[in-house]
Amino acid sequence: MRRIQHAFLDEYSDLDSVIHKLDPRAKLIGFVALVVLCVSTPPNLWLAFAVFLALEMTVLFISHVPLRHVLKRMLIVVPFILAVALFIPFFNKGGGSYNLGPLKVSAHGLTILWNVTIKSMVSVFAVILLSSTTPFPDLLHAMEKLKMPRIITTTLSFTYRYVFVLLDELQRMKRARDSRGWSGKWLWQAKVIGHMIGALFLRSYERGERVYAAMLSRGYDGQVQTAYTYRVGVAEIGFLALIVLVPIAVRLSF
Amino acid sequence: MHHRPAVEIRSLLYSYPDGTLALRGIDLVIEEGESVGIVGPNGAGKSTLLLHLNGILMGKGDVRVFGLPVEKKNLQEIRRRVGLVFQDPDDQLFCPTVFEDVAFGPMNMGLSKKEVSLAVSRALRDVGVAGKERRSAHHLSYGQKKRVSIATVLSMRPDLLVLDEPSSNLDPKSRRELSELLQNMPITKILVTHDLPFVFENCDRVVVLSAGRIAADGAAFDILSDEELLAEYGLELPYGFYPVQRQRSKNHDREM
């Protein structure tokens, strides 16, 4: 039996590189800033995108996260980009056109395709770097420290804790169902899926009540406290300079 | 000084929102330092009774813990002194990491960060899972989850430890280790369980609960060797388990 593990979410985040040791707040701010800078760059600044990618490759190299891992994760989003952007050059009419056999490709459309592809690649790369150099719980603390609304961080925290508990529960229900000869071939069997969703909802609801009782039992009064202290030092400033100031400088120099 | 038992319950009545009467008049006094097993068939009201000890549920009647009436203004103090551990570790452990779970109680008590860290390391060391601070509870073995669950209340330095089904789902080795752990903790303990040998090993006193009432209350040996009484309340000793024999070996151990 293959069990989905938490490591799926933040694989390689337990390595021990300079990047891994950085204050998670610095990484969160740095990568988010990089994404914003990249997305706001005009598509014809080719060199800027080259610099973004070079920066990311540098961080990747320092962090010892294997390139293969990043590429594998990036593959997951590629179909979405293609589904959205691949047809644009054929339908868009703007800015002159090239003949591609029987098909006409518009220059404007090609620019849009390039724009969407490169920006999503750079952004996804940044997010993968963030998640594979920062354990998810640390990321949550960083969000809390950066004053993200408590309701969001708490919800994320419970999701992280219970998503696999729920998946395990679903898996057990599926096994119990299949062990009694469920084939999925008959229309009436579709009803069973509805029952399972209902059962899962009820179980989760009841678990929610028990968890809340467990929280109250340990003195919960609506305020979540955290016991983490982070320190911003030379490494953090260096990292932020690299990942934020270099792209800004590149942007300004055009 | 006025004598204050750990737990003092007088004519406690509780009915669920749908009207089902779960507790029909419970009178129970537990002295400090006692280790009490609460047994009884499913639906007898055992878990409901536990939830009254720290005010998660509040029924009619009088519940006092270390002399403090269980009422709103005392809840924070009572919940610090009563460490209630739920049956399912996936309910007890709700934080992303083991550290945060064990730190949750001390943080709510308003301890400083340094004190919290100390309390967490001490609690994890006491239950024998030091070094797992950064792990997610999802990745621990079931026995480790149970131990961490206990650590989550030990870190609050409770005076009364209340455990719901502590030995359920544990493999024999983890069960024995849990038993040893409990015996090395010199505080007042209340255990709710179906595992009668576990009760016999860990408790001096046994309370039999049935249909919301206390059906019997006495020394562990007397209750567990009374087959008729046990049978009447749907309780059975596992095949091959004889309290008389165990008592002899217990006494033998003590004399050595």
Interface residues (C-beta under 8 A of the other chain):
Chain A: Q5 H6 P135 F136 P137 L140 S157 F158 Y160 R161 Y162 F164 V165 R207 R210 V211 A213 A214 M215 L216 S217 R218 G219 Y220 D221 Q223 Q225 T226 A227 T229
Chain B: L51 N54 I56 Q76 R79 R80 V82 L84 F86 D88 D90 D91 Q92 L93 F94 C95 P96 T97 F99 E100 A103 F104 G105 M107 N108 M109 K113 V116 S117 R134 S136 A137 H138 H139 T152 V153 M156
